[in-house]
Amino acid sequence: MQCCEEAERVCRWERLAFEYENPSEHVTPQLMSNSEAGCWCDTVTATSGRAMTLKDRCVECVNHEFRAESMGLEHPTPRSFLCSQWPVNQKVYVIYRVLVALGFLAWLIADVIYETRTFFREHTYTYLIYATNWSFMLLTLTSLLMAICVLYYSIRSGECLDSQTFERMPRALKVQWLLQTISYNSAMVVTVSYWSYIGVLDKSEVFKSTSSEVKHTLNTVYVILDVLISGSPFRILHLLYTVGLGSVYSLFNAVYFLNDGTILEGRHYAYNLLDWGKPSEAIVTCVLCVVLCVFAQIVLYELYRIRFFIYKCIYFGSDSITKSDSEMHRIMAAETDTPAYQTIEERGDRTLSEISEE
């Protein structure tokens, strides 16, 4: 643990040095902790004597988010997906992820049994007709994968999950990021849809039950809390993955009901506003769901940015910069013939020795 704390302190000095040497650099340093690398456009170049304006930040963020690369699942700091944004013990975070996964798994099993026996007359397949249940199963699958990845890499790497642990983004973490984006986005879409019109207009028993209300509420509550706790980043263009899944569900829904598929009370539709016997109305509903996907992804992205902003203010704000950090700025500003350092350790050791000599 002491080794990790020392590495984090040296990493902090490296971050200050990077800002000094590259005040306008657009390359994400690999040494940034947690999700800092995913939010490099927020960096305030204090050492250059000029802070970025709100307009500058917005332009930087738009340029960064709406690039072709932002559609991919590569990320320079894979450890962000395995740690909390906050300086909590990794063991605590592992326990949190495992408990969440087990909780969702138990909830899903209980929900399938309850709805099948109460509403679907033992026809379990009917559970898969509803978009809510697709989203809920994805949320459960995501929580299980996150728990497995965190547990595996924490055991393999000990308590020090740093940039040296990964040469590149592992496939497992790419899948985790993909599922997390889709499940979190769809959870918010499902909640907004339910409380805005499904729960109001649809009188079906399955939507009026207490379990349905809880399922359409706690899913988004969990998503918001987890976004604020975890270190996972979010990208706006990743909303395309959720739109893709929504298109698959719409196609499945249409094919099922247009081929005389039935559910509760012999209905040929799962939702009042998604009745393919009224195609124009169903298409409008699909378009509205796409709009909700865009809205949900923006909310996720802004929550991620707010989380990182708070983290930066607490741990990298002017009030939190220690005397040693201030000395670091002064030394770097005074030194014009400073030799290049080959490693983080050399830079940290050199800085420590210079501060002690002062």
N, C-alpha and C positions, 0 to 999 in steps of 0.2 A: 504493500500500500504506500510506503514511504517513497518507493521508486516511482510509483504513478504520480504522486504529488509533485515530486521533483521534475518529472517529465512535463507535467502540466504547467509548472512555473517557467521552465525553459521555453515551452511552447508559447507562453504568453510574451516572453521577451522576443521570441522569433517573430511573433505577429507584429509587435511594435517596430521591429527592424524592417520587416517587409513593407509596412506602411511608409516608413521613412525613405527607404530606398526606391519604392515604386508608388509614389503618391497617386498616380493615375493609371496604375497597372490594371489590366482587365483579365489577368490570369488568376484563377483561384489557387491560393497557396494550399498545398496538401497538409500543412501543419495546423490549420484552423480546427479547433475542437468542435465536436457535435455538428450542428447544421450551419455553422458560420460560412462554410464554403458555398452552400447553396444560396446564400444571401449576401454575396460579396458586394452587390450594388448598393448596400446600405452603409458601406464603410465610410466614415467621416475622416478625411485626411487632415487631422489636426496638426500633424507634424509639418505639413506644408504651409500652415497658417491660413488655410481657407477651408471652410466647411461647405459641404454640398448643400445646395438649396433644395427645397421640397420639389421644385420643378426638375432639378437635375436628377434627383432620386427617382422620380416618376419616369423620366426618359430612360434612365439606366435600367430600371426594372422592366419596362416595356421592351427595350432592346434585348435584354437578357432572356425574358420569358418567351418572346415570340420569335425564337430562332428554330431552325430545323432540328438542332441538337436537343432542344428542350422537349421534343416529343419522345426521345429515347429514354432508356432506363439505366443509363450510365450515371455514376455519381462519384466524384473524387474522394469522398470520405464515407466509405461503407459503414464505418463504426457508428455513424449517425442513426442508422436503422436498428442498432443493438443497444443503445444507451438512452438514458433520459437526457433531456436538454439541461437538466439541473444537476448540481453536484451531489447526487445521492449515491450511496454505496451500490455497486453493481449487483450485489447479492439481493438487495432490497428490490431492485428493478426486476431481477429474474423472478423473484417470488411474486411480484405484481403481475407479470406477464403470465405466469403459470396459473395463478388464481383466476385471472380474467378468462383464460382459455377454458379452464374446467367449468367455470360458471356459465359461459356461453354454451358449452357442450351439454351440460345438464339441462339448461333452459330449452335448448332446441329439442332434445329428446322428450322432455315433458310437454312441450308445445305440440309436437307431432302427435303424441298419444292423446292429448286432451282434445285437439281439434278433430282428429280422425274419429274418435268415439262420440264426440258431442255433435258435430256438424256434418261429417262426411260419410256417415253410415258405414264405417269400417273400410271405406274406399280410400286408402292412404294416398294413392296417386293424385287425388284431388288437391292435396296439399301443395302440389307443384304447379297448380294452375295460377296461383296468385303471385304477383310481382313482389309483394311484401315478403313472402316466404323465400323467394329467390335471394332477395337482399339479406334476409336474416341468416340464411345458410351460408352466404358468402362472408358475412361478418363473423360467423362462427369459424369458418375455415381460415379466415385471415388471422383471427386471434390464436388459433392452434399453430399455424405456421410461424407466427411471430414468437410464440413461446418456445417452439422447437429451435428456431434459429438463435434466439438469445441464449437459451440453455446450452446449445451445442458450442457456439463460439466462445461463450464465457468459460466453459469447462476447458476448451482447447487452448485458450489464450490466458487462462488465469484471470486476475482482476484487472490486468492492463490491456484494454482494447484500444490500441493506438493505430496510427497510420501504417506502422510496420507490420501489422497483422495481415493486411491484405495487399496483394500486388495489383488487383483490379476488383471491380464489382463482381462478387460471386453470383452465379445464376440463381441460387436460392433467394438471395436478397432482391434480385430483380423481380422474381415472381412475387415475393412479399410486397414489394413496392407497388406492383401492378394490382394485386388483390386489395391492398390497403386503399389505394386510390378509388377503385371501383366500389368497394363495399362501403367506404365512408361517404362517398358521394351519393350512392344509391340510398343509403340509410336516411340522409337528409331529404332527398327527393320524396321518399316514401312517407316520411313524417309530415312534410309540408302538404303533400297531396291528400293525405288522410284527414288532417285537421282543417283543411281549407274546403274540400268538397266531398270526398268519399264518405267520411264519417257523418257528413250532414245530409247528403242526398241519397245515399244507399241505405236502405232499411233492412238489408240482409242481417240475419242473426250473427253470422260470423264476424261482422264489423262492429256490432253493438256490444259484444262481450267485453268484460273487464280485461281479460287477457289480451284481447286485440288492442285495446287502448294503451295498455302498458307496453306492449310490443312496438307500437307505433310512436312511443314517446321515449322510453329509456334507451332505445337504439341510438338516437341522436344525442341524448345527454351523454352517453358513453363516448361517442365519437368526439364531441367537443372537448370533454375532459382529457381524453387520450391524446388529442392533437396538442393540447397545452402541456402535457406531461412528457411525452416521448420526444425524441430528437429527430424524428422522420421529417424530411422536407416534403413540400407539395409543389407541383408545377401546374400552371393554368392549362397548358395544352394537353395535359393528361386527361382532361375531361372527354377527349375523343374516345378513350377506352370505355368509359361509362356509357357514352352515346352508342358505341358499338354493341355493348351488352344489351342496352335498351332496345336496339333494333332487332337483335336476336330474339328477345322476349316477345316483342310485338309480332314478329313473323310466326313464332311458335303459337302465340295466342290466336292469331288470325287463322292459321291452318287448323288448329284444334276445333275452333267453334264453327268455322265454315264447312267442316266435315261432320256436322251434326253432333259435336261434342256438347255435353251438358254437365252442369254442376248442381248446386243447391236449388231446390224447388223446380228442377227441370229447366233452369235458365240456360240460354245459349250465349251467355256473356259472363265474365268475371266481375266487371265493373260497369255501372250504368253508362259511363261516358266512353267506354271502350267496347261498344256493341257494333260488331262488324256487319250487322244487318242495316246499320246506318253508317256507311263508310265515310261520309264527309265528316260526321261528328267524331268518329274514331280517329281519323287522320289529324283533326284539329287537336285532339287529346294528345296524340303522339308528339306533335309539334310543341305543345305546351310543356310536355315532359322534357324535351330537349332544352327548352329555355330554363327549366328548373335545374337541369344538369349544369348548365353554364353558371347559374346563380350559385349553386352548391359548391362548385369548384372554386369560384372566386372567394366564397366564405372560408373554405378550407385554407386557401392560400393566404388570405388576410389573417386568419387565426395563427397560422404558422409564422407570418411576419411579425405579428404582435408578440407572440411568444419569444421570438428571437430578439425583438427590440427591448423587451423587458429584461431578458437575459443580458444583453449588451449593456444596458443602463446600470444594472446591478453589479456586474463583474468587470466591465470595461469602461464604465463611466468615469467622469473626472473625480468624483468623490471616492471611487473605489480604487483608483490608481495608488499604489503604495509608494513609499519613499524610494524604494529601489527602482520602481518603474519610472518615476520622475527622474531619478539619477540616470537611468538608461537613456531617456530622451536627451538629457543634457550632454551626456558623454558622446552619443551619436552625432549631436549637432556640433560638438567641439572637435571631434576627430575627423580630420580630412584625409589622413594617411592610414586609416584603419585597414589592416590586412584582411583578406577574405578568409572566412571560416569554412572549413570543409564539412563539418557536421554540426548538428544542433548542440551536442555535448560540448564541443570545443567553443562554440559561441557562448553558451551558458557559463562555462568555466571561466572564459576570458572576461565576461561581464562581471562575474562574481569577484574575480581577482581585482578588477579595476575599481569596483565599488569599495572593496576592503582597503585598497591602497589610498583611496581618497580620505 
